[in-house]
Amino acid sequence: MKNRYTADIEYLTVGLENASIEVEAFVNLGCPYSAKFFEIASEVIKPYTDSGHVKFVVKHVDRTKEQLLRGTVANNYVDHDDPVEGFVAMKKLFQTQESWVKSFRKTLEMCEDTLGLPEKTAAYERGAAVLEDFNERGLKIVPAVFINGEHLTEYKPADQSKEEIITLLTERIESLK
């Protein structure tokens, strides 16, 4: 689906374009907290996208720090233009993160050999656009979550349990339905 800010850059988007609630997440495939968020999002947000209440936009933030750089490399293999394939690939990469995130060779083997994903050149332009958006919003860490354009500052993945995050996301979405 086309991004609402530019005509050329597409982001991994699941749900109806005209859904009344938009959940926007800045993540990195190499970040363990992003993996935790994506697992929870699959459980909590996905049913709302399936019912037409939520449009879920995933923006991968390309970073060059340690294991986040390997997440950036892995992101070059995710098809952001196909929501079903992209979501499945991202979910698999997050689920297997510990097996590939410490080595570039293992990252490439996971993407190319294990998952059979082709490299996507559009990722470079998309990465630059996401990084610009990330910086303009004054963000410093991933994951960062916005609901209807409002930064969910109560979301503290390092300090909250899975149950607390599920409750936070569910209550916020329910309050907007």
C-alpha positions as CSV (number, residue, x, y, z in Angstrom):
1,M,0.0,0.0,0.0
2,K,1.2,3.5,-0.7
3,N,2.4,5.5,2.2
4,R,0.4,8.6,3.0
5,Y,3.4,10.9,3.0
6,T,5.0,10.1,-0.4
7,A,3.8,8.5,-3.6
8,D,7.0,6.4,-4.1
9,I,7.9,4.8,-0.8
10,E,5.8,1.9,0.5
11,Y,5.9,0.5,4.0
12,L,4.8,-2.9,5.3
13,T,1.1,-2.2,5.9
14,V,-1.5,-4.6,7.1
15,G,-5.2,-3.7,7.3
16,L,-7.6,-1.4,5.5
17,E,-6.2,1.9,4.2
18,N,-9.2,3.8,5.6
19,A,-9.3,2.0,9.0
20,S,-10.2,4.4,11.8
21,I,-7.1,3.6,13.9
22,E,-3.6,3.6,12.6
23,V,-0.8,1.9,14.6
24,E,2.6,2.8,13.4
25,A,5.7,1.0,14.6
26,F,9.4,1.8,14.1
27,V,11.3,-1.5,14.5
28,N,14.6,-3.1,13.7
29,L,14.9,-6.8,12.9
30,G,18.1,-7.1,15.0
31,C,16.5,-5.5,18.1
32,P,15.3,-8.0,20.8
33,Y,12.7,-5.5,22.0
34,S,11.4,-5.1,18.4
35,A,11.1,-8.9,18.3
36,K,9.1,-8.8,21.5
37,F,6.9,-6.1,20.1
38,F,6.3,-7.9,16.8
39,E,5.3,-11.1,18.7
40,I,2.8,-9.1,20.7
41,A,1.6,-7.1,17.7
42,S,0.9,-10.4,15.9
43,E,-1.2,-11.5,18.8
44,V,-3.0,-8.1,19.7
45,I,-2.9,-5.8,16.7
46,K,-3.4,-8.4,13.9
47,P,-7.0,-9.3,14.9
48,Y,-7.9,-5.6,14.8
49,T,-6.4,-5.4,11.2
50,D,-8.3,-8.5,10.2
51,S,-11.6,-7.0,11.5
52,G,-11.0,-3.7,9.6
53,H,-10.5,-1.5,12.7
54,V,-6.7,-1.0,12.5
55,K,-4.2,-0.2,9.8
56,F,-0.8,-1.4,11.0
57,V,2.2,0.3,9.5
58,V,5.7,-1.2,10.2
59,K,8.7,1.0,9.5
60,H,12.0,-0.6,9.7
61,V,14.7,1.7,11.0
62,D,18.1,1.0,9.5
63,R,20.8,1.4,12.1
64,T,24.5,0.7,12.0
65,K,25.1,-0.2,15.7
66,E,26.2,-3.7,16.4
67,Q,23.4,-6.3,16.0
68,L,21.0,-3.6,14.6
69,L,23.2,-3.5,11.5
70,R,22.5,-7.2,10.9
71,G,18.8,-6.3,11.3
72,T,19.3,-3.7,8.6
73,V,20.9,-6.2,6.3
74,A,18.0,-8.7,6.9
75,N,15.5,-6.0,6.2
76,N,16.9,-5.8,2.6
77,Y,15.2,-9.2,2.1
78,V,11.7,-8.3,3.4
79,D,9.1,-7.6,0.8
80,H,7.4,-4.4,2.1
81,D,5.3,-4.1,-1.0
82,D,3.5,-7.4,-0.3
83,P,1.8,-7.2,3.1
84,V,1.3,-11.0,3.5
85,E,4.7,-12.1,2.4
86,G,6.4,-9.2,4.2
87,F,4.6,-9.8,7.5
88,V,5.4,-13.5,7.4
89,A,9.1,-12.9,6.5
90,M,9.4,-10.3,9.3
91,K,7.7,-12.6,11.8
92,K,10.0,-15.5,10.9
93,L,13.1,-13.3,11.1
94,F,12.0,-12.0,14.6
95,Q,11.3,-15.6,15.8
96,T,14.7,-16.8,14.7
97,Q,16.6,-13.7,15.6
98,E,18.9,-15.3,18.1
99,S,20.2,-17.8,15.5
100,W,21.4,-15.2,13.0
101,V,21.8,-11.8,14.7
102,K,25.4,-12.2,15.8
103,S,27.0,-12.9,12.4
104,F,26.6,-11.4,8.9
105,R,27.2,-14.8,7.4
106,K,24.4,-16.3,9.5
107,T,22.1,-13.3,8.6
108,L,22.7,-13.9,4.9
109,E,22.3,-17.7,5.3
110,M,19.0,-17.2,7.1
111,C,17.6,-14.8,4.5
112,E,18.8,-16.4,1.4
113,D,19.2,-20.1,2.1
114,T,16.8,-20.9,5.0
115,L,13.9,-18.5,4.1
116,G,14.7,-18.3,0.3
117,L,14.2,-14.5,0.2
118,P,15.5,-12.4,-2.7
119,E,17.2,-9.1,-1.9
120,K,15.0,-6.1,-2.5
121,T,16.8,-3.0,-3.8
122,A,13.9,-0.7,-2.9
123,A,14.8,-1.2,0.7
124,Y,17.6,1.4,0.4
125,E,15.3,4.3,-0.5
126,R,12.7,3.1,2.0
127,G,15.3,2.9,4.7
128,A,16.4,6.5,4.1
129,A,12.8,7.7,4.2
130,V,12.1,5.9,7.5
131,L,15.3,7.2,9.1
132,E,14.4,10.8,8.1
133,D,10.9,10.3,9.6
134,F,12.4,8.7,12.7
135,N,14.8,11.6,13.2
136,E,12.2,14.3,12.5
137,R,10.1,12.8,15.3
138,G,13.1,13.0,17.7
139,L,13.1,9.3,18.3
140,K,16.3,7.6,19.6
141,I,15.4,4.0,20.1
142,V,13.4,1.2,18.6
143,P,10.8,0.0,18.9
144,A,8.7,3.2,19.0
145,V,4.9,3.0,18.6
146,F,2.4,5.6,17.5
147,I,-1.4,5.2,17.6
148,N,-3.3,7.7,15.4
149,G,-0.1,9.8,15.2
150,E,0.3,10.0,19.0
151,H,3.6,8.6,20.4
152,L,2.7,5.8,22.9
153,T,5.2,7.0,25.5
154,E,3.8,4.7,28.1
155,Y,5.2,1.8,26.1
156,K,8.5,0.8,27.8
157,P,9.5,-2.6,26.4
158,A,12.6,-3.0,28.6
159,D,10.5,-2.4,31.8
160,Q,7.2,-4.0,30.9
161,S,6.1,-7.6,30.8
162,K,4.4,-9.1,27.8
163,E,1.1,-9.0,29.7
164,E,1.5,-5.3,30.5
165,I,2.2,-4.5,26.9
166,I,-0.8,-6.5,25.7
167,T,-3.0,-4.6,28.2
168,L,-1.6,-1.2,27.1
169,L,-2.1,-1.8,23.4
170,T,-5.5,-3.4,23.8
171,E,-6.8,-0.7,26.1
172,R,-5.6,2.1,23.8
173,I,-7.0,0.5,20.7
174,E,-10.3,-0.3,22.4
175,S,-10.7,3.3,23.6
176,L,-10.5,4.5,20.0
177,K,-12.9,2.0,18.4
